[in-house]
Amino acid sequence: MSTAVDGVSYTAHELDRDATFYVAGHRGLVGSAISRKLASAGFQNVVGKSSSELDLKDRDSVFAYMAEIKPRYLVLAAAKVGGILANSTYPVDFLSDNMRVQVNVLDAALANDVERVLFLGSSCIYPKFAEQPIREDALLTGYLEPTNDAYAIAKIAGILHTQSVRRQYGLPWISAMPTNLYGPNDNFSPHGSHVLPALIRRYEEAARSGAQSVTNWGTGTPRREFLHADDMADACLHLLEHYDGPDQVNVGTGSDVTIREIAETIAHVTGFEGETEWDTSKPDGTPQKLLDVSKLAEAGWTAKISLEEGMERTVAWYRDNVGALRQ
């Protein structure tokens, strides 16, 4: 079955399971999930290097590595990421580090004739007050959320880089914008994590210590959409084998909950029985960020892991690995 509308192809094209497949950022939340998915899907030569082995900000090293492995496929999942506090405090780092990683990896991929590339961005690329649910064509139609605008600009540049390769060289490179992700190998640091892993750590520690209360930032009223990393990985492979178009594709569940509701769910899963307080002097961030996933549905994919199931799995993983996590 094959359809093509406005330069977008939904033709099924199975990737070669024996080809070299480079996952940049293979130890992170998304990259590790993609590596697991590829292995379970029969890919025999999935490669990657940790940041201690290969600094993706070092252009010469990236070019040398890409020339050595000669991948046929590549997913760029490597990025410097963080929550509101980290993004607000270190905007230069989030802009500079991500720009350098993206330019180096994508330029090296082009120089080494990588056939199929998937660039992963973030839903924060969209305007702060974009109409909900957010469609792909909302990109660059309004002001960004100021607490993470530097990171967003870097990711927007990555989208344009991918689109430019398509225009100038005709290569079937694509990009996908995930909603808020969570799962194994997330960053649970109290200083640099996103909202969901930060809440898991906070409530789990409170439950274990017998604390009487937990204090969260903001009012708890903003609405957020959450997608398990394993679902994201499944969507990535599906897009690589079923989608070929210039526009970024939103990847999410199509439904959202308030931060207060997610906190209540995590409190229940972790067994915390105390009170939850809200520090309203702290920022809320974007009031709502729900993605329109109709383009993804047209490509034939929908999320499978429920929020409750994903939360239970993530809390269990956190408990099993808490001793080895970054502090």
Residue frames relative to the residue before (quaternion, step in Angstrom):
aa qw qx qy qz dx dy dz
M 1.0000 0.0000 0.0000 0.0000 0.00 0.00 0.00
S 0.0494 0.8122 -0.5759 0.0788 3.59 -0.79 1.00
T 0.0265 0.7744 -0.6316 0.0260 3.56 -1.01 0.91
A 0.0213 -0.7839 0.6205 0.0029 3.55 -1.15 0.65
V 0.0601 0.7910 -0.6012 0.0965 3.56 -0.71 1.17
D 0.8533 -0.0242 -0.0126 0.5207 3.60 -0.87 1.01
G 0.7410 -0.4278 0.2295 0.4639 3.56 0.89 0.92
V 0.6024 0.5387 -0.3579 0.4677 3.58 1.28 0.12
S 0.1521 -0.7975 0.5805 0.0624 3.56 -0.79 1.03
Y 0.1387 -0.7716 0.6161 0.0769 3.55 -1.07 0.84
T 0.2833 0.7783 -0.5020 0.2489 3.54 1.15 0.71
A 0.4168 -0.6913 0.5298 0.2602 3.57 -0.90 0.92
H 0.0856 0.7820 -0.6094 0.0991 3.57 -0.81 1.05
E 0.2460 -0.8078 0.5197 0.1299 3.57 -0.13 1.28
L 0.4112 -0.7108 0.5186 0.2384 3.55 -0.90 0.96
D 0.5569 -0.6061 0.4645 0.3267 3.54 -1.22 0.64
R 0.3606 -0.7715 0.4900 0.1863 3.59 -0.50 1.21
D 0.6822 0.4789 -0.2949 0.4672 3.62 1.19 -0.33
A 0.5368 0.6432 -0.3978 0.3741 3.59 1.26 -0.22
T 0.5529 -0.5891 0.4695 0.3561 3.57 -1.23 0.46
F 0.0709 -0.7929 0.6048 -0.0220 3.55 -0.80 1.11
Y 0.1549 -0.8090 0.5648 0.0490 3.56 -0.46 1.24
V 0.1033 -0.7614 0.6385 0.0433 3.56 -0.83 1.06
A 0.1951 -0.7813 0.5856 0.0924 3.58 -0.38 1.25
G 0.7718 0.2176 -0.2038 0.5616 3.55 -0.56 1.19
H 0.2253 0.8515 -0.4529 0.1382 3.56 1.18 0.63
R 0.6831 0.4710 -0.3057 0.4670 3.61 1.20 -0.18
G 0.5544 0.6226 -0.3862 0.3948 3.57 1.25 -0.09
L 0.7733 -0.3487 0.2619 0.4602 3.53 -1.35 -0.05
V 0.7624 0.3632 -0.1986 0.4973 3.58 0.69 -1.10
G 0.6744 0.5274 -0.3013 0.4198 3.57 0.84 -0.98
S 0.6618 0.4921 -0.3156 0.4693 3.59 0.96 -0.80
A 0.6353 0.5177 -0.3311 0.4678 3.57 1.05 -0.72
I 0.6425 0.5121 -0.3173 0.4736 3.59 1.01 -0.80
S 0.6410 0.5208 -0.3261 0.4599 3.59 0.96 -0.82
R 0.6445 0.5069 -0.3186 0.4756 3.59 0.99 -0.81
K 0.6549 0.5185 -0.3104 0.4538 3.56 0.94 -0.87
L 0.6622 0.5070 -0.3105 0.4561 3.57 0.88 -0.90
A 0.6415 0.5208 -0.3253 0.4597 3.57 0.98 -0.83
S 0.6926 0.4717 -0.2831 0.4666 3.59 0.92 -0.89
A 0.6693 0.4889 -0.2891 0.4790 3.57 1.24 -0.49
G 0.6433 -0.5903 0.3001 0.3843 3.58 1.27 0.18
F 0.4267 0.6854 -0.4885 0.3309 3.61 1.18 0.21
Q 0.3021 -0.8133 0.4837 0.1155 3.55 -0.73 1.13
N 0.7982 0.2516 -0.1133 0.5355 3.60 1.14 -0.44
V 0.1596 0.7763 -0.5802 0.1879 3.56 0.55 1.25
V 0.0485 -0.8319 0.5522 -0.0278 3.58 -0.61 1.14
G 0.1391 0.7716 -0.6150 0.0834 3.52 -1.32 0.40
K 0.1998 -0.7573 0.6069 0.1351 3.55 -1.29 0.34
S 0.4888 -0.6513 0.4921 0.3078 3.56 -1.07 0.73
S 0.6617 -0.5129 0.3645 0.4077 3.59 -1.24 0.31
S 0.6312 0.5216 -0.3410 0.4618 3.60 1.14 -0.52
E 0.6825 0.4657 -0.2774 0.4902 3.58 1.20 -0.50
L 0.7977 0.0420 0.0132 0.6015 3.57 1.10 -0.72
D 0.2178 -0.7667 0.5952 0.1027 3.56 -0.62 1.19
L 0.3067 -0.7950 0.4960 0.1670 3.56 -0.33 1.24
K 0.5724 0.5634 -0.3863 0.4535 3.60 1.26 -0.09
D 0.6200 0.5166 -0.3285 0.4908 3.59 1.31 -0.27
R 0.3518 -0.7946 0.4565 0.1909 3.57 -0.16 1.31
D 0.6687 0.5057 -0.3171 0.4432 3.61 0.83 -0.90
S 0.6605 0.5089 -0.3101 0.4567 3.58 0.98 -0.84
V 0.6404 0.5245 -0.3224 0.4591 3.57 1.01 -0.80
F 0.6658 0.4954 -0.3050 0.4672 3.58 0.91 -0.89
A 0.6492 0.5179 -0.3213 0.4550 3.58 0.98 -0.81
Y 0.6661 0.4996 -0.3051 0.4622 3.59 0.93 -0.86
M 0.6655 0.5030 -0.3122 0.4546 3.57 0.91 -0.88
A 0.6445 0.5123 -0.3179 0.4702 3.59 1.04 -0.76
E 0.6428 0.5334 -0.3144 0.4511 3.57 1.13 -0.67
I 0.7826 0.3607 -0.1933 0.4692 3.61 0.79 -0.97
K 0.1543 -0.8381 0.5081 0.1251 3.60 1.23 -0.50
P 0.0525 0.8393 -0.5400 0.0355 3.63 0.59 1.03
R 0.3922 -0.6842 0.5570 0.2604 3.54 -1.20 0.53
Y 0.7813 0.1669 -0.0736 0.5969 3.55 1.18 -0.73
L 0.0395 -0.8032 0.5943 -0.0059 3.57 -1.15 0.62
V 0.0838 -0.7384 0.6650 0.0743 3.54 -1.12 0.77
L 0.2220 -0.7721 0.5839 0.1171 3.56 -0.75 1.07
A 0.0676 0.8117 -0.5687 0.1147 3.54 -0.10 1.37
A 0.5070 0.6531 -0.4199 0.3743 3.60 1.27 -0.06
A 0.2261 0.7624 -0.5801 0.1763 3.56 -0.91 0.93
K 0.3999 -0.6280 0.5925 0.3076 3.52 -1.31 0.35
V 0.0305 0.8223 -0.5632 0.0752 3.58 -0.51 1.18
G 0.1143 0.7899 -0.5971 0.0796 3.55 -1.27 0.40
G 0.5920 -0.5860 0.4259 0.3533 3.53 -1.31 0.13
I 0.8014 -0.2927 0.2125 0.4764 3.54 -1.34 -0.27
L 0.6725 0.5099 -0.3121 0.4362 3.61 0.84 -0.96
A 0.6866 0.4834 -0.2888 0.4600 3.59 0.82 -0.98
N 0.6751 0.4967 -0.2982 0.4567 3.59 0.89 -0.92
S 0.6718 0.4978 -0.2962 0.4617 3.58 1.00 -0.80
T 0.7090 0.4787 -0.2553 0.4505 3.57 1.03 -0.80
Y 0.8195 0.1966 -0.0641 0.5345 3.59 0.99 -0.83
P 0.0435 0.8485 -0.5268 0.0256 3.66 0.73 0.94
V 0.6077 0.5542 -0.3603 0.4401 3.60 1.04 -0.68
D 0.6579 0.5125 -0.3085 0.4574 3.58 0.92 -0.91
F 0.6853 0.4882 -0.2943 0.4532 3.59 0.89 -0.91
L 0.6621 0.4780 -0.3100 0.4868 3.59 1.07 -0.65
S 0.7300 0.4618 -0.2529 0.4356 3.56 0.67 -1.13
D 0.6862 0.4923 -0.3008 0.4430 3.59 0.79 -0.98
N 0.7014 0.4675 -0.2827 0.4578 3.58 0.85 -0.92
M 0.6236 0.5319 -0.3446 0.4576 3.58 1.01 -0.72
R 0.6817 0.4917 -0.2990 0.4518 3.57 0.87 -0.91
V 0.6347 0.5238 -0.3312 0.4615 3.59 0.95 -0.83
Q 0.6927 0.4938 -0.2829 0.4431 3.57 0.81 -1.01
V 0.6777 0.4876 -0.2999 0.4615 3.58 0.82 -0.96
N 0.6649 0.5095 -0.3134 0.4474 3.58 0.90 -0.87
V 0.7075 0.4627 -0.2747 0.4582 3.58 0.77 -1.03
L 0.7009 0.4641 -0.2868 0.4594 3.61 0.84 -0.89
D 0.6348 0.5102 -0.3337 0.4748 3.60 1.02 -0.70
A 0.6628 0.4941 -0.3042 0.4733 3.58 0.98 -0.84
A 0.6203 0.5364 -0.3389 0.4612 3.58 1.06 -0.71
L 0.6569 0.5013 -0.3068 0.4723 3.57 0.98 -0.84
A 0.6669 0.5164 -0.2983 0.4468 3.58 0.94 -0.91
N 0.7554 0.3512 -0.1927 0.5185 3.58 1.16 -0.58
D 0.5215 -0.7107 0.3757 0.2859 3.55 1.22 0.64
V 0.1733 0.7802 -0.5760 0.1717 3.58 0.90 0.90
E 0.4337 -0.7619 0.4302 0.2152 3.53 -0.60 1.21
R 0.8198 0.0846 0.0235 0.5659 3.56 0.79 -1.05
V 0.0063 -0.7975 0.6016 -0.0458 3.58 -0.70 1.12
L 0.1073 -0.7502 0.6484 0.0717 3.54 -1.11 0.80
F 0.1546 -0.7795 0.6044 0.0568 3.56 -0.64 1.20
L 0.2022 -0.7943 0.5656 0.0909 3.56 -0.82 1.04
G 0.1354 -0.8024 0.5795 0.0448 3.54 -0.82 1.03
S 0.4625 -0.6422 0.5253 0.3127 3.54 -0.99 -0.90
S 0.5634 -0.6146 0.4321 0.3438 3.56 -1.13 0.59
C 0.5437 0.6237 -0.4061 0.3879 3.62 1.22 -0.22
I 0.4752 0.6695 -0.4433 0.3597 3.63 1.25 0.00
Y 0.6576 0.5399 -0.3106 0.4238 3.58 1.17 -0.51
P 0.6479 -0.5408 0.3650 0.3932 3.60 -1.16 0.55
K 0.6318 -0.5698 0.3795 0.3635 3.56 -1.12 0.73
F 0.8007 0.2409 -0.1164 0.5359 3.58 0.92 -0.88
A 0.1757 0.7974 -0.5504 0.1743 3.56 1.01 0.83
E 0.5756 -0.5782 0.4496 0.3637 3.56 -1.15 0.64
Q 0.2967 -0.7687 0.5484 0.1424 3.55 -0.95 0.95
P 0.5319 -0.2508 -0.8048 0.0806 1.57 -1.86 1.66
I 0.5510 -0.6680 0.4084 0.2889 3.55 -1.11 0.78
R 0.2445 -0.7685 0.5792 0.1192 3.55 -0.76 1.10
E 0.6601 -0.5260 0.3636 0.3943 3.56 -1.21 0.47
D 0.6899 0.4928 -0.2983 0.4383 3.60 1.01 -0.70
A 0.4774 0.6442 -0.4506 0.3924 3.61 1.25 0.26
L 0.4555 0.7050 -0.4400 0.3193 3.58 1.24 -0.28
L 0.8607 0.0790 -0.1051 0.4919 3.56 -1.00 1.01
T 0.5157 0.6429 -0.4279 0.3712 3.60 1.07 0.62
G 0.8088 0.0926 -0.0558 0.5781 3.61 1.25 0.06
Y 0.6957 -0.4767 0.3454 0.4117 3.54 -1.36 0.05
L 0.4607 -0.6847 0.5027 0.2574 3.53 -1.14 0.75
E 0.5936 -0.5092 0.4681 0.4115 3.55 -1.34 0.23
P 0.4237 -0.7627 0.4235 0.2437 3.65 -0.49 1.15
T 0.6119 0.5712 -0.3703 0.4028 3.62 1.12 -0.44
N 0.8043 0.1521 -0.1205 0.5616 3.62 1.18 -0.27
D 0.2500 0.8159 -0.4944 0.1655 3.59 1.13 0.57
A 0.6226 0.5489 -0.3534 0.4315 3.61 1.02 -0.70
Y 0.6534 0.4949 -0.2991 0.4886 3.58 0.97 -0.87
A 0.6532 0.5298 -0.3106 0.4430 3.57 0.96 -0.90
I 0.6426 0.5239 -0.3245 0.4552 3.58 0.96 -0.84
A 0.6275 0.5280 -0.3361 0.4632 3.58 1.00 -0.78
K 0.6868 0.4772 -0.2879 0.4665 3.59 0.91 -0.88
I 0.6049 0.5353 -0.3538 0.4715 3.59 1.08 -0.65
A 0.6262 0.5323 -0.3264 0.4669 3.57 1.04 -0.79
G 0.6389 0.5302 -0.3240 0.4536 3.59 1.05 -0.72
I 0.6166 0.5316 -0.3358 0.4737 3.56 1.06 -0.75
L 0.6841 0.4829 -0.2838 0.4672 3.56 0.86 -0.99
H 0.5982 0.5545 -0.3549 0.4570 3.60 1.08 -0.71
T 0.6713 0.4950 -0.2882 0.4704 3.56 0.92 -0.94
Q 0.6585 0.5007 -0.3022 0.4736 3.57 0.95 -0.87
S 0.6487 0.5345 -0.3153 0.4405 3.57 1.02 -0.80
V 0.6128 0.5306 -0.3410 0.4761 3.57 1.08 -0.71
R 0.6280 0.5272 -0.3341 0.4648 3.58 0.99 -0.79
R 0.6994 0.4824 -0.2760 0.4494 3.59 0.87 -0.98
Q 0.7579 0.4146 -0.2197 0.4532 3.56 0.84 -0.99
Y 0.8156 0.2473 -0.1021 0.5131 3.58 0.98 -0.84
G 0.4361 -0.7409 0.4324 0.2718 3.60 1.24 -0.11
L 0.4324 0.7051 -0.4631 0.3185 3.59 1.19 0.38
P 0.4758 -0.7053 0.4539 0.2648 3.61 -1.00 0.79
W 0.1905 0.7831 -0.5610 0.1891 3.56 0.67 1.11
I 0.0937 -0.8083 0.5811 0.0140 3.58 -1.01 0.82
S 0.2003 -0.7652 0.5944 0.1451 3.56 -1.29 0.21
A 0.1415 -0.7811 0.6058 0.0539 3.54 -1.19 0.68
M 0.2181 -0.7829 0.5746 0.0963 3.54 -1.04 0.85
P 0.1858 -0.8119 0.5438 0.1024 3.61 -0.24 1.20
T 0.4856 -0.5999 0.5444 0.3287 3.51 -1.30 0.42
N 0.7511 -0.3319 0.2616 0.5073 3.63 -1.19 -0.32
L 0.1669 -0.8153 0.5523 0.0478 3.56 -0.68 1.14
Y 0.0010 0.7798 -0.6260 0.0015 3.55 -1.24 0.49
G 0.3924 0.7183 -0.5219 0.2402 3.55 -1.27 0.32
P 0.7866 -0.2977 0.2268 0.4911 3.60 -1.26 -0.31
N 0.8295 0.2149 -0.1911 0.4788 3.55 -1.17 0.74
D 0.3453 0.7107 -0.5269 0.3132 3.58 1.14 0.58
N 0.5041 -0.6030 0.5142 0.3434 3.56 -1.35 0.15
F 0.0912 -0.8231 0.5605 0.0088 3.56 -0.40 1.25
S 0.3137 0.7666 -0.5025 0.2478 3.58 1.21 0.33
P 0.4748 -0.6819 0.4685 0.3000 3.63 -0.94 0.79
H 0.7128 0.4642 -0.2480 0.4637 3.59 1.21 -0.36
G 0.8318 0.2305 -0.1048 0.4940 3.63 1.05 -0.48
S 0.5232 0.6778 -0.3964 0.3312 3.57 1.24 0.07
H 0.5382 -0.5743 0.5016 0.3589 3.52 -1.37 0.23
V 0.7575 -0.4512 0.2316 0.4109 3.53 -1.31 0.34
L 0.7122 0.4797 -0.3066 0.4107 3.62 0.71 -0.92
P 0.6890 0.4367 -0.3131 0.4863 3.67 0.78 -0.82
A 0.6002 0.5523 -0.3644 0.4494 3.60 1.10 -0.62
L 0.6645 0.4945 -0.2972 0.4749 3.58 1.00 -0.84
I 0.6224 0.5389 -0.3456 0.4503 3.59 0.99 -0.78
R 0.6788 0.4819 -0.2986 0.4667 3.57 0.84 -0.92
R 0.6581 0.5330 -0.3100 0.4322 3.57 0.91 -0.95
Y 0.7255 0.4295 -0.2528 0.4747 3.57 0.83 -0.97
E 0.6208 0.5339 -0.3468 0.4574 3.59 1.03 -0.68
E 0.6656 0.4841 -0.3062 0.4783 3.61 0.92 -0.86
A 0.6472 0.5168 -0.3194 0.4604 3.56 1.01 -0.81
A 0.6532 0.5167 -0.3112 0.4577 3.58 0.98 -0.83
R 0.6836 0.4895 -0.2825 0.4618 3.57 0.97 -0.89
S 0.7282 0.4332 -0.2425 0.4725 3.61 1.03 -0.76
G 0.4485 -0.7017 0.4434 0.3316 3.56 1.25 -0.28
A 0.2467 0.7964 -0.5137 0.2025 3.59 1.20 0.52
Q 0.4672 -0.7042 0.4724 0.2503 3.55 -1.11 0.76
S 0.8150 0.0741 -0.0233 0.5743 3.59 1.19 -0.48
V 0.1964 -0.7261 0.6454 0.1329 3.50 -1.38 0.39
T 0.1836 -0.7876 0.5805 0.0950 3.58 -0.97 0.87
N 0.1181 -0.7966 0.5921 0.0307 3.56 -0.79 1.08
W 0.5721 -0.5983 0.4456 0.3408 3.54 -1.24 0.50
G 0.8328 0.2965 -0.1946 0.4250 3.52 -1.29 0.55
T 0.6823 -0.4974 0.3693 0.3881 3.53 -1.30 -0.40
G 0.4478 -0.6921 0.4492 0.3444 3.58 1.20 -0.43
T 0.5666 0.6457 -0.3629 0.3609 3.60 1.28 -0.04
P 0.5374 0.6136 -0.4419 0.3735 3.68 1.03 -0.43
R 0.3248 -0.7438 0.5570 0.1762 3.53 -1.11 0.75
R 0.0385 -0.8049 0.5918 -0.0223 3.55 -0.96 0.92
E 0.3247 -0.7067 0.6035 0.1760 3.51 -1.27 0.67
F 0.0932 -0.8127 0.5745 0.0264 3.59 -0.89 0.90
L 0.0840 -0.7897 0.6077 0.0034 3.55 -1.00 0.94
H 0.4372 -0.6900 0.5085 0.2724 3.58 -0.86 0.94
A 0.5826 -0.6226 0.4012 0.3346 3.58 -1.00 0.86
D 0.6298 0.5305 -0.3492 0.4471 3.61 1.04 -0.64
D 0.6142 0.5088 -0.3419 0.4970 3.58 1.11 -0.60
M 0.6308 0.5341 -0.3315 0.4549 3.59 0.99 -0.80
A 0.6528 0.5145 -0.3099 0.4616 3.57 0.94 -0.87
D 0.6389 0.5199 -0.3177 0.4696 3.57 1.00 -0.81
A 0.6485 0.5149 -0.3070 0.4691 3.58 1.04 -0.83
C 0.6290 0.5523 -0.3362 0.4316 3.59 1.00 -0.81
L 0.6783 0.4676 -0.2976 0.4825 3.58 0.85 -0.91
H 0.6264 0.5390 -0.3383 0.4503 3.57 1.01 -0.77
L 0.6664 0.4952 -0.3061 0.4658 3.60 0.90 -0.87
L 0.6424 0.5287 -0.3264 0.4486 3.58 0.95 -0.82
E 0.7541 0.3799 -0.2041 0.4953 3.57 1.08 -0.67
H 0.7940 0.3098 -0.1554 0.4994 3.61 1.21 -0.23
Y 0.7620 0.3432 -0.1958 0.5131 3.62 1.17 -0.27
D 0.0963 0.7634 -0.6355 0.0642 3.54 -1.06 0.84
G 0.3743 0.7111 -0.5149 0.2984 3.56 -0.19 1.29
P 0.6127 -0.6035 0.3761 0.3449 3.59 -1.19 0.46
D 0.6709 0.5170 -0.3084 0.4330 3.60 1.06 -0.67
Q 0.5248 -0.5947 0.5017 0.3452 3.54 -1.17 0.61
V 0.2893 -0.7519 0.5699 0.1617 3.56 -1.16 0.66
N 0.3849 -0.7066 0.5464 0.2325 3.58 -0.83 0.98
V 0.0894 -0.7820 0.6154 0.0417 3.56 -1.03 0.85
G 0.3279 0.7289 -0.5400 0.2637 3.56 -0.54 1.18
T 0.6358 -0.5376 0.4033 0.3797 3.53 -1.31 -0.31
G 0.4333 -0.7029 0.4551 0.3333 3.57 1.18 -0.55
S 0.7292 0.3082 -0.2289 0.5665 3.61 1.28 0.19
D 0.1443 -0.8064 0.5695 0.0675 3.57 -1.15 0.56
V 0.2142 -0.7389 0.6235 0.1395 3.55 -1.40 0.20
T 0.5432 -0.5883 0.4619 0.3814 3.59 -1.23 0.26
I 0.6198 -0.5246 0.4233 0.4019 3.56 -1.26 0.40
R 0.6105 0.5492 -0.3465 0.4533 3.58 1.07 -0.71
E 0.6646 0.5004 -0.3034 0.4646 3.60 0.95 -0.84
I 0.6621 0.4928 -0.3179 0.4667 3.58 0.95 -0.80
A 0.6155 0.5377 -0.3417 0.4641 3.58 1.10 -0.69
E 0.6448 0.5160 -0.3180 0.4656 3.58 0.99 -0.80
T 0.6426 0.5206 -0.3210 0.4616 3.58 1.01 -0.80
I 0.6727 0.4879 -0.2968 0.4705 3.58 0.92 -0.92
A 0.6091 0.5441 -0.3518 0.4573 3.59 1.02 -0.76
H 0.6635 0.5032 -0.2998 0.4655 3.58 0.97 -0.86
V 0.6862 0.4925 -0.2925 0.4484 3.59 0.84 -0.98
T 0.7164 0.4395 -0.2543 0.4785 3.61 0.99 -0.79
G 0.4844 -0.6844 0.4263 0.3394 3.59 1.22 -0.31
F 0.3906 0.7160 -0.4892 0.3089 3.59 1.21 0.38
E 0.1344 -0.8306 0.5396 0.0304 3.58 -0.74 1.10
G 0.5069 0.6636 -0.4173 0.3586 3.59 1.26 0.16
E 0.6571 -0.4982 0.3943 0.4057 3.53 -1.34 -0.36
T 0.2723 -0.7276 0.6028 0.1817 3.56 -1.21 0.59
E 0.0999 -0.7895 0.6050 0.0257 3.56 -0.81 1.09
W 0.2621 -0.7741 0.5630 0.1228 3.57 -1.18 0.63
D 0.2719 -0.7588 0.5760 0.1361 3.56 -0.78 1.12
T 0.1801 -0.8445 0.4990 0.0737 3.56 0.03 1.31
S 0.5300 0.6057 -0.4261 0.4132 3.61 1.25 0.05
K 0.6353 0.5124 -0.3165 0.4835 3.57 1.29 -0.31
P 0.5823 -0.6306 0.3866 0.3374 3.61 -1.10 0.68
D 0.4306 -0.6915 0.5276 0.2408 3.52 -1.25 0.61
G 0.3581 -0.6960 0.5303 0.3257 3.57 1.05 -0.76
T 0.7998 -0.2625 0.2057 0.4991 3.56 -1.25 -0.39
P 0.4998 -0.6954 0.4230 0.2963 3.64 -0.79 0.96
Q 0.7901 -0.0640 0.0410 0.6082 3.58 1.08 -0.69
K 0.0112 0.7903 -0.6120 0.0268 3.55 -1.05 0.75
L 0.1839 0.7714 -0.5713 0.2114 3.52 0.16 1.38
L 0.3038 -0.7870 0.5145 0.1540 3.55 -0.73 1.06
D 0.3877 -0.6458 0.6043 0.2597 3.51 -1.23 0.66
V 0.1027 -0.8363 0.5384 0.0151 3.59 -0.48 1.18
S 0.2793 0.7953 -0.4991 0.2009 3.58 1.17 0.50
K 0.6190 0.5359 -0.3543 0.4519 3.61 1.05 -0.69
L 0.6388 0.5178 -0.3125 0.4757 3.56 1.05 -0.81
A 0.6424 0.5136 -0.3185 0.4713 3.57 1.02 -0.80
E 0.6177 0.5400 -0.3386 0.4606 3.59 1.07 -0.74
A 0.6643 0.4868 -0.2919 0.4864 3.56 1.14 -0.65
G 0.5989 -0.6343 0.3267 0.3636 3.58 1.30 -0.02
W 0.6673 0.4972 -0.3136 0.4574 3.61 1.16 0.40
T 0.0250 0.7617 -0.6475 0.0055 3.56 -1.17 0.75
A 0.6072 -0.5816 0.4075 0.3563 3.57 -1.20 0.60
K 0.2601 -0.7973 0.5344 0.1056 3.56 -1.11 0.74
I 0.7068 0.4555 -0.2623 0.4735 3.62 1.06 -0.69
S 0.3643 -0.7381 0.5254 0.2156 3.60 -0.63 1.11
L 0.6376 -0.5479 0.3803 0.3855 3.57 -1.22 0.50
E 0.6595 0.5081 -0.3173 0.4541 3.58 0.93 -0.84
E 0.6564 0.4954 -0.3115 0.4762 3.58 0.94 -0.87
G 0.6692 0.5077 -0.2992 0.4527 3.56 0.89 -0.92
M 0.6429 0.5256 -0.3204 0.4558 3.57 1.04 -0.78
E 0.6518 0.5098 -0.3172 0.4632 3.58 0.94 -0.86
R 0.6584 0.5073 -0.3056 0.4645 3.58 0.97 -0.83
T 0.6772 0.5009 -0.2920 0.4529 3.57 0.97 -0.86
V 0.6401 0.5059 -0.3240 0.4790 3.60 0.99 -0.80
A 0.6369 0.5194 -0.3282 0.4657 3.60 0.99 -0.80
W 0.6542 0.5018 -0.3134 0.4712 3.60 0.98 -0.85
Y 0.6315 0.5387 -0.3289 0.4503 3.58 0.98 -0.83
R 0.6631 0.5063 -0.3075 0.4576 3.58 0.90 -0.89
D 0.6791 0.4965 -0.2909 0.4558 3.57 1.01 -0.80
N 0.7991 0.3203 -0.1254 0.4931 3.59 1.10 -0.67
V 0.3569 0.7874 -0.4627 0.1964 3.60 1.25 -0.03
G 0.6499 0.5532 -0.3217 0.4100 3.59 1.01 -0.72
A 0.7303 0.4119 -0.2247 0.4965 3.57 1.19 -0.55
L 0.5109 0.6791 -0.4100 0.3311 3.60 1.24 -0.05
R 0.5832 -0.5647 0.4529 0.3686 3.55 -1.24 0.53
Q 0.3127 -0.7592 0.5464 0.1652 3.55 -1.05 0.78
